[in-house]
Amino acid sequence: MSEIVSACKDLIADAKLGCADLVFKDVCLDILAKARLVLNAEQFEELMVFVSESLKEEKVLGRRVRVQ
């Protein structure tokens, strides 16, 4: 995995823990927009999958739980 993809995933994971849902979605869109400029298609797809999975998770008492 590229260091840029890894850094983006770390930013998204940190934002998930520290932001309200609407702010988190805005942060994700901002990161994706900027990442698109520097990642190749495969790396960008990997990041998009990570973001979509992160958006499906909900926080429950400080822990993340996947909702299906």
Phi and psi restraints in degrees (range 20) as a CNS / XPLOR table:
assign (resid 1 and name C) (resid 2 and name N)
       (resid 2 and name CA) (resid 2 and name C) 1.0 -71.3 20.0 2
assign (resid 2 and name N) (resid 2 and name CA)
       (resid 2 and name C) (resid 3 and name N) 1.0 155.6 20.0 2
assign (resid 2 and name C) (resid 3 and name N)
       (resid 3 and name CA) (resid 3 and name C) 1.0 -66.3 20.0 2
assign (resid 3 and name N) (resid 3 and name CA)
       (resid 3 and name C) (resid 4 and name N) 1.0 -32.0 20.0 2
assign (resid 3 and name C) (resid 4 and name N)
       (resid 4 and name CA) (resid 4 and name C) 1.0 -68.0 20.0 2
assign (resid 4 and name N) (resid 4 and name CA)
       (resid 4 and name C) (resid 5 and name N) 1.0 -43.9 20.0 2
assign (resid 4 and name C) (resid 5 and name N)
       (resid 5 and name CA) (resid 5 and name C) 1.0 -62.3 20.0 2
assign (resid 5 and name N) (resid 5 and name CA)
       (resid 5 and name C) (resid 6 and name N) 1.0 -43.7 20.0 2
assign (resid 5 and name C) (resid 6 and name N)
       (resid 6 and name CA) (resid 6 and name C) 1.0 -61.0 20.0 2
assign (resid 6 and name N) (resid 6 and name CA)
       (resid 6 and name C) (resid 7 and name N) 1.0 -43.4 20.0 2
assign (resid 6 and name C) (resid 7 and name N)
       (resid 7 and name CA) (resid 7 and name C) 1.0 -64.5 20.0 2
assign (resid 7 and name N) (resid 7 and name CA)
       (resid 7 and name C) (resid 8 and name N) 1.0 -40.7 20.0 2
assign (resid 7 and name C) (resid 8 and name N)
       (resid 8 and name CA) (resid 8 and name C) 1.0 -63.5 20.0 2
assign (resid 8 and name N) (resid 8 and name CA)
       (resid 8 and name C) (resid 9 and name N) 1.0 -42.5 20.0 2
assign (resid 8 and name C) (resid 9 and name N)
       (resid 9 and name CA) (resid 9 and name C) 1.0 -63.2 20.0 2
assign (resid 9 and name N) (resid 9 and name CA)
       (resid 9 and name C) (resid 10 and name N) 1.0 -40.0 20.0 2
assign (resid 9 and name C) (resid 10 and name N)
       (resid 10 and name CA) (resid 10 and name C) 1.0 -62.9 20.0 2
assign (resid 10 and name N) (resid 10 and name CA)
       (resid 10 and name C) (resid 11 and name N) 1.0 -43.4 20.0 2
assign (resid 10 and name C) (resid 11 and name N)
       (resid 11 and name CA) (resid 11 and name C) 1.0 -61.5 20.0 2
assign (resid 11 and name N) (resid 11 and name CA)
       (resid 11 and name C) (resid 12 and name N) 1.0 -41.9 20.0 2
assign (resid 11 and name C) (resid 12 and name N)
       (resid 12 and name CA) (resid 12 and name C) 1.0 -67.1 20.0 2
assign (resid 12 and name N) (resid 12 and name CA)
       (resid 12 and name C) (resid 13 and name N) 1.0 -43.0 20.0 2
assign (resid 12 and name C) (resid 13 and name N)
       (resid 13 and name CA) (resid 13 and name C) 1.0 -63.2 20.0 2
assign (resid 13 and name N) (resid 13 and name CA)
       (resid 13 and name C) (resid 14 and name N) 1.0 -41.7 20.0 2
assign (resid 13 and name C) (resid 14 and name N)
       (resid 14 and name CA) (resid 14 and name C) 1.0 -64.3 20.0 2
assign (resid 14 and name N) (resid 14 and name CA)
       (resid 14 and name C) (resid 15 and name N) 1.0 -41.5 20.0 2
assign (resid 14 and name C) (resid 15 and name N)
       (resid 15 and name CA) (resid 15 and name C) 1.0 -64.9 20.0 2
assign (resid 15 and name N) (resid 15 and name CA)
       (resid 15 and name C) (resid 16 and name N) 1.0 -36.2 20.0 2
assign (resid 15 and name C) (resid 16 and name N)
       (resid 16 and name CA) (resid 16 and name C) 1.0 -60.8 20.0 2
assign (resid 16 and name N) (resid 16 and name CA)
       (resid 16 and name C) (resid 17 and name N) 1.0 -38.9 20.0 2
assign (resid 16 and name C) (resid 17 and name N)
       (resid 17 and name CA) (resid 17 and name C) 1.0 -76.1 20.0 2
assign (resid 17 and name N) (resid 17 and name CA)
       (resid 17 and name C) (resid 18 and name N) 1.0 -30.1 20.0 2
assign (resid 17 and name C) (resid 18 and name N)
       (resid 18 and name CA) (resid 18 and name C) 1.0 -110.9 20.0 2
assign (resid 18 and name N) (resid 18 and name CA)
       (resid 18 and name C) (resid 19 and name N) 1.0 2.5 20.0 2
assign (resid 18 and name C) (resid 19 and name N)
       (resid 19 and name CA) (resid 19 and name C) 1.0 -122.5 20.0 2
assign (resid 19 and name N) (resid 19 and name CA)
       (resid 19 and name C) (resid 20 and name N) 1.0 154.3 20.0 2
assign (resid 19 and name C) (resid 20 and name N)
       (resid 20 and name CA) (resid 20 and name C) 1.0 -69.3 20.0 2
assign (resid 20 and name N) (resid 20 and name CA)
       (resid 20 and name C) (resid 21 and name N) 1.0 160.5 20.0 2
assign (resid 20 and name C) (resid 21 and name N)
       (resid 21 and name CA) (resid 21 and name C) 1.0 -56.3 20.0 2
assign (resid 21 and name N) (resid 21 and name CA)
       (resid 21 and name C) (resid 22 and name N) 1.0 -45.5 20.0 2
assign (resid 21 and name C) (resid 22 and name N)
       (resid 22 and name CA) (resid 22 and name C) 1.0 -65.6 20.0 2
assign (resid 22 and name N) (resid 22 and name CA)
       (resid 22 and name C) (resid 23 and name N) 1.0 -40.0 20.0 2
assign (resid 22 and name C) (resid 23 and name N)
       (resid 23 and name CA) (resid 23 and name C) 1.0 -66.3 20.0 2
assign (resid 23 and name N) (resid 23 and name CA)
       (resid 23 and name C) (resid 24 and name N) 1.0 -40.8 20.0 2
assign (resid 23 and name C) (resid 24 and name N)
       (resid 24 and name CA) (resid 24 and name C) 1.0 -59.9 20.0 2
assign (resid 24 and name N) (resid 24 and name CA)
       (resid 24 and name C) (resid 25 and name N) 1.0 -43.9 20.0 2
assign (resid 24 and name C) (resid 25 and name N)
       (resid 25 and name CA) (resid 25 and name C) 1.0 -62.2 20.0 2
assign (resid 25 and name N) (resid 25 and name CA)
       (resid 25 and name C) (resid 26 and name N) 1.0 -40.8 20.0 2
assign (resid 25 and name C) (resid 26 and name N)
       (resid 26 and name CA) (resid 26 and name C) 1.0 -64.7 20.0 2
assign (resid 26 and name N) (resid 26 and name CA)
       (resid 26 and name C) (resid 27 and name N) 1.0 -41.9 20.0 2
assign (resid 26 and name C) (resid 27 and name N)
       (resid 27 and name CA) (resid 27 and name C) 1.0 -62.5 20.0 2
assign (resid 27 and name N) (resid 27 and name CA)
       (resid 27 and name C) (resid 28 and name N) 1.0 -43.6 20.0 2
assign (resid 27 and name C) (resid 28 and name N)
       (resid 28 and name CA) (resid 28 and name C) 1.0 -59.8 20.0 2
assign (resid 28 and name N) (resid 28 and name CA)
       (resid 28 and name C) (resid 29 and name N) 1.0 -45.2 20.0 2
assign (resid 28 and name C) (resid 29 and name N)
       (resid 29 and name CA) (resid 29 and name C) 1.0 -63.1 20.0 2
assign (resid 29 and name N) (resid 29 and name CA)
       (resid 29 and name C) (resid 30 and name N) 1.0 -39.6 20.0 2
assign (resid 29 and name C) (resid 30 and name N)
       (resid 30 and name CA) (resid 30 and name C) 1.0 -65.2 20.0 2
assign (resid 30 and name N) (resid 30 and name CA)
       (resid 30 and name C) (resid 31 and name N) 1.0 -44.9 20.0 2
assign (resid 30 and name C) (resid 31 and name N)
       (resid 31 and name CA) (resid 31 and name C) 1.0 -63.7 20.0 2
assign (resid 31 and name N) (resid 31 and name CA)
       (resid 31 and name C) (resid 32 and name N) 1.0 -43.7 20.0 2
assign (resid 31 and name C) (resid 32 and name N)
       (resid 32 and name CA) (resid 32 and name C) 1.0 -62.5 20.0 2
assign (resid 32 and name N) (resid 32 and name CA)
       (resid 32 and name C) (resid 33 and name N) 1.0 -41.6 20.0 2
assign (resid 32 and name C) (resid 33 and name N)
       (resid 33 and name CA) (resid 33 and name C) 1.0 -61.7 20.0 2
assign (resid 33 and name N) (resid 33 and name CA)
       (resid 33 and name C) (resid 34 and name N) 1.0 -42.3 20.0 2
assign (resid 33 and name C) (resid 34 and name N)
       (resid 34 and name CA) (resid 34 and name C) 1.0 -75.5 20.0 2
assign (resid 34 and name N) (resid 34 and name CA)
       (resid 34 and name C) (resid 35 and name N) 1.0 -36.3 20.0 2
assign (resid 34 and name C) (resid 35 and name N)
       (resid 35 and name CA) (resid 35 and name C) 1.0 -66.9 20.0 2
assign (resid 35 and name N) (resid 35 and name CA)
       (resid 35 and name C) (resid 36 and name N) 1.0 -33.1 20.0 2
assign (resid 35 and name C) (resid 36 and name N)
       (resid 36 and name CA) (resid 36 and name C) 1.0 -57.6 20.0 2
assign (resid 36 and name N) (resid 36 and name CA)
       (resid 36 and name C) (resid 37 and name N) 1.0 -29.4 20.0 2
assign (resid 36 and name C) (resid 37 and name N)
       (resid 37 and name CA) (resid 37 and name C) 1.0 -73.8 20.0 2
assign (resid 37 and name N) (resid 37 and name CA)
       (resid 37 and name C) (resid 38 and name N) 1.0 -22.7 20.0 2
assign (resid 37 and name C) (resid 38 and name N)
       (resid 38 and name CA) (resid 38 and name C) 1.0 -120.3 20.0 2
assign (resid 38 and name N) (resid 38 and name CA)
       (resid 38 and name C) (resid 39 and name N) 1.0 -12.6 20.0 2
assign (resid 38 and name C) (resid 39 and name N)
       (resid 39 and name CA) (resid 39 and name C) 1.0 -98.2 20.0 2
assign (resid 39 and name N) (resid 39 and name CA)
       (resid 39 and name C) (resid 40 and name N) 1.0 151.7 20.0 2
assign (resid 39 and name C) (resid 40 and name N)
       (resid 40 and name CA) (resid 40 and name C) 1.0 -78.6 20.0 2
assign (resid 40 and name N) (resid 40 and name CA)
       (resid 40 and name C) (resid 41 and name N) 1.0 175.0 20.0 2
assign (resid 40 and name C) (resid 41 and name N)
       (resid 41 and name CA) (resid 41 and name C) 1.0 -60.8 20.0 2
assign (resid 41 and name N) (resid 41 and name CA)
       (resid 41 and name C) (resid 42 and name N) 1.0 -41.2 20.0 2
assign (resid 41 and name C) (resid 42 and name N)
       (resid 42 and name CA) (resid 42 and name C) 1.0 -66.6 20.0 2
assign (resid 42 and name N) (resid 42 and name CA)
       (resid 42 and name C) (resid 43 and name N) 1.0 -43.9 20.0 2
assign (resid 42 and name C) (resid 43 and name N)
       (resid 43 and name CA) (resid 43 and name C) 1.0 -65.2 20.0 2
assign (resid 43 and name N) (resid 43 and name CA)
       (resid 43 and name C) (resid 44 and name N) 1.0 -40.6 20.0 2
assign (resid 43 and name C) (resid 44 and name N)
       (resid 44 and name CA) (resid 44 and name C) 1.0 -65.2 20.0 2
assign (resid 44 and name N) (resid 44 and name CA)
       (resid 44 and name C) (resid 45 and name N) 1.0 -40.6 20.0 2
assign (resid 44 and name C) (resid 45 and name N)
       (resid 45 and name CA) (resid 45 and name C) 1.0 -60.7 20.0 2
assign (resid 45 and name N) (resid 45 and name CA)
       (resid 45 and name C) (resid 46 and name N) 1.0 -42.6 20.0 2
assign (resid 45 and name C) (resid 46 and name N)
       (resid 46 and name CA) (resid 46 and name C) 1.0 -59.6 20.0 2
assign (resid 46 and name N) (resid 46 and name CA)
       (resid 46 and name C) (resid 47 and name N) 1.0 -43.5 20.0 2
assign (resid 46 and name C) (resid 47 and name N)
       (resid 47 and name CA) (resid 47 and name C) 1.0 -67.5 20.0 2
assign (resid 47 and name N) (resid 47 and name CA)
       (resid 47 and name C) (resid 48 and name N) 1.0 -39.3 20.0 2
assign (resid 47 and name C) (resid 48 and name N)
       (resid 48 and name CA) (resid 48 and name C) 1.0 -63.1 20.0 2
assign (resid 48 and name N) (resid 48 and name CA)
       (resid 48 and name C) (resid 49 and name N) 1.0 -39.4 20.0 2
assign (resid 48 and name C) (resid 49 and name N)
       (resid 49 and name CA) (resid 49 and name C) 1.0 -63.1 20.0 2
assign (resid 49 and name N) (resid 49 and name CA)
       (resid 49 and name C) (resid 50 and name N) 1.0 -43.5 20.0 2
assign (resid 49 and name C) (resid 50 and name N)
       (resid 50 and name CA) (resid 50 and name C) 1.0 -60.7 20.0 2
assign (resid 50 and name N) (resid 50 and name CA)
       (resid 50 and name C) (resid 51 and name N) 1.0 -44.1 20.0 2
assign (resid 50 and name C) (resid 51 and name N)
       (resid 51 and name CA) (resid 51 and name C) 1.0 -65.0 20.0 2
assign (resid 51 and name N) (resid 51 and name CA)
       (resid 51 and name C) (resid 52 and name N) 1.0 -44.1 20.0 2
assign (resid 51 and name C) (resid 52 and name N)
       (resid 52 and name CA) (resid 52 and name C) 1.0 -63.7 20.0 2
assign (resid 52 and name N) (resid 52 and name CA)
       (resid 52 and name C) (resid 53 and name N) 1.0 -37.9 20.0 2
assign (resid 52 and name C) (resid 53 and name N)
       (resid 53 and name CA) (resid 53 and name C) 1.0 -66.9 20.0 2
assign (resid 53 and name N) (resid 53 and name CA)
       (resid 53 and name C) (resid 54 and name N) 1.0 -38.6 20.0 2
assign (resid 53 and name C) (resid 54 and name N)
       (resid 54 and name CA) (resid 54 and name C) 1.0 -65.3 20.0 2
assign (resid 54 and name N) (resid 54 and name CA)
       (resid 54 and name C) (resid 55 and name N) 1.0 -35.3 20.0 2
assign (resid 54 and name C) (resid 55 and name N)
       (resid 55 and name CA) (resid 55 and name C) 1.0 -70.4 20.0 2
assign (resid 55 and name N) (resid 55 and name CA)
       (resid 55 and name C) (resid 56 and name N) 1.0 -24.6 20.0 2
assign (resid 55 and name C) (resid 56 and name N)
       (resid 56 and name CA) (resid 56 and name C) 1.0 -79.8 20.0 2
assign (resid 56 and name N) (resid 56 and name CA)
       (resid 56 and name C) (resid 57 and name N) 1.0 -17.2 20.0 2
assign (resid 56 and name C) (resid 57 and name N)
       (resid 57 and name CA) (resid 57 and name C) 1.0 -83.3 20.0 2
assign (resid 57 and name N) (resid 57 and name CA)
       (resid 57 and name C) (resid 58 and name N) 1.0 147.6 20.0 2
assign (resid 57 and name C) (resid 58 and name N)
       (resid 58 and name CA) (resid 58 and name C) 1.0 -120.1 20.0 2
assign (resid 58 and name N) (resid 58 and name CA)
       (resid 58 and name C) (resid 59 and name N) 1.0 149.1 20.0 2
assign (resid 58 and name C) (resid 59 and name N)
       (resid 59 and name CA) (resid 59 and name C) 1.0 -86.2 20.0 2
assign (resid 59 and name N) (resid 59 and name CA)
       (resid 59 and name C) (resid 60 and name N) 1.0 132.1 20.0 2
assign (resid 59 and name C) (resid 60 and name N)
       (resid 60 and name CA) (resid 60 and name C) 1.0 -129.5 20.0 2
assign (resid 60 and name N) (resid 60 and name CA)
       (resid 60 and name C) (resid 61 and name N) 1.0 109.9 20.0 2
assign (resid 60 and name C) (resid 61 and name N)
       (resid 61 and name CA) (resid 61 and name C) 1.0 50.5 20.0 2
assign (resid 61 and name N) (resid 61 and name CA)
       (resid 61 and name C) (resid 62 and name N) 1.0 45.8 20.0 2
assign (resid 61 and name C) (resid 62 and name N)
       (resid 62 and name CA) (resid 62 and name C) 1.0 83.3 20.0 2
assign (resid 62 and name N) (resid 62 and name CA)
       (resid 62 and name C) (resid 63 and name N) 1.0 -5.2 20.0 2
assign (resid 62 and name C) (resid 63 and name N)
       (resid 63 and name CA) (resid 63 and name C) 1.0 -110.4 20.0 2
assign (resid 63 and name N) (resid 63 and name CA)
       (resid 63 and name C) (resid 64 and name N) 1.0 150.9 20.0 2
assign (resid 63 and name C) (resid 64 and name N)
       (resid 64 and name CA) (resid 64 and name C) 1.0 -92.6 20.0 2
assign (resid 64 and name N) (resid 64 and name CA)
       (resid 64 and name C) (resid 65 and name N) 1.0 135.2 20.0 2
assign (resid 64 and name C) (resid 65 and name N)
       (resid 65 and name CA) (resid 65 and name C) 1.0 -130.8 20.0 2
assign (resid 65 and name N) (resid 65 and name CA)
       (resid 65 and name C) (resid 66 and name N) 1.0 132.4 20.0 2
assign (resid 65 and name C) (resid 66 and name N)
       (resid 66 and name CA) (resid 66 and name C) 1.0 -79.5 20.0 2
assign (resid 66 and name N) (resid 66 and name CA)
       (resid 66 and name C) (resid 67 and name N) 1.0 131.8 20.0 2
assign (resid 66 and name C) (resid 67 and name N)
       (resid 67 and name CA) (resid 67 and name C) 1.0 -105.1 20.0 2
assign (resid 67 and name N) (resid 67 and name CA)
       (resid 67 and name C) (resid 68 and name N) 1.0 129.9 20.0 2
